[in-house]
Amino acid sequence: MTHVYFFGADDELRVLDLPQKAEDITRAINQGEWQHLTRHKAAPNEAMQAMQSGKVVIVTVPQPPVQFPDLRLSGREYQILQLIAAGYTYSQIAYELHMQARTIYNHTISLRAKFKVATNEQMTALATALGLIHPDVDRPFM
């Protein structure tokens, strides 16, 4: 059993005991695949970020980095960013989030503008450097 502490946007704390390993839970949440773990119907634009400490997982709402205080990502943009960093294609992201691939592409264009970069690779690198996402470097791209 893994203890998972969810700190929501409204500072509400929820504690869950999940059967998955802490590493698997952390990886899933940081790759945007967290909704099936929370046992509740979250808003589709909610975003989560996980950190593992031993056998405990702490889940919080991501905060904008200090270096870019004006960088405000919606929950949906954050999910798309996580999935891009995980190596998903636009079609795979669209399938995962129940959206059209064209909509994912448009969100990506908006994300690149917010990060002031030209490519998804640059965006992923900058988001990782800022601590917004934590890609699983041990997992090969899909």
N, C-alpha and C positions, 0 to 999 in steps of 0.2 A: 504494500500500500504506500502511496505517495501522498503526503499532505500538500495541498495546493491552496495558497492564500491569494484570493482575488481582491485587489483594491480597486474599486470602481471610481468613475469620474466624480461621483457624489460622496467620496470618502467612505462608502459602505464597504465593510469587510465581509467576505464570504469565504468559508473554509470548506474544501472538499477533500475527500479521501478517494483517490482514483487508483485503479488496479495497475495502470501503466507505469513503466519506469520513469523516474524524474527526467532522464535525458530525453526520452521519447516525447514527454509532455512539453518540455522546454523547446525542443526542435519543432514540434507541430505548431505551437503558439507563435514562435518567431518566424515561421514560414507562412503565417496567415491561415492556418488550418485549425483554428482553436474552437470554432463554434460547436463541434460535436463533443468537445470535452467539458463544456460548461454546464450541461444539463438544464439549460434554460434557453428560451428563445430570445436572443439578443437582437438589438437593432442591427439591420444590415450594414450600417455605417460605423459600427462600434469597432474600435481597434484595441489590441492588447499586445503587450510585450512581456516576455518572461525572463527571469534570471533564476538560475539554479544555485542552491546553497546546500551541498550535501544531498540528502534525500528529500529536501523541501524545495518547492517551486514557488516563487513569488511572482505574481502577475499584476501588472499595473497598466494604466493608460499612458501611452508614450507622451513625453513632454518635448516641446521644441528645444533644440540645443541653444546654449547660451550665445554661441558665436553667430547664430542666425535667429534672433528673437522674432523676426517677422515671418519665419517659415512656419506656416500653419497648414498641416495636412488634415484632410478629413479622414474619418475612419476608413472609408472606402479606398481613398488614395493610399493610405498606409497599408491596407491589405494587398492592393495591387503591387505596391513597392516590395512588400515581403515576398510575394509570389514571383515577381521578376527576379529578385535576388536568389530565389530558390531554383531558377532556371526554367520556369514555366514559359510557354509561348503564349501569345495573345489568345489563341483559340483555347488553350488549356485553362488559362485564367478565366476566360469567359464561361467555360463549362463549369468550373469550380464555383464561381460566384453567381451563376445563373443570369448572365448578361450577354450582350452581343459582343463579338470580337471588335467591332468598330468602336463601340463604347469604351472598351478597354484601351484601344489605341488612342482615343481622344483623351482619356484620363492620363495616359502616359505622356502625351504631348504637354498637357498641363503640368504634370510632375516635373518634366525636364525644364520647363520655363521657371518653375518655382526654385529649382536647384541651380538654374542658370548653366545648364550643361547641354551638350549636343547628342549624347548617346545614352542608352540604358546602362552600359557598362560604367560610364563616368558617374551617372546618377547613383548606381549601386555602390560604387567605391566611395563617393562622397557621403552617402547616407550611412555607410558602415563606419567611415572615419569619424562622423559626428555622433556615432552611438545610437542612431535611430533604429537600425536593424542589426541583427546578429546572424548573418548567413551561416549555414552549416558547411564549413569548408571541407569536412570529411565526406560529405555526400556528393557524388558526381552529379553533374547537370543532367537533366532529363533529356 
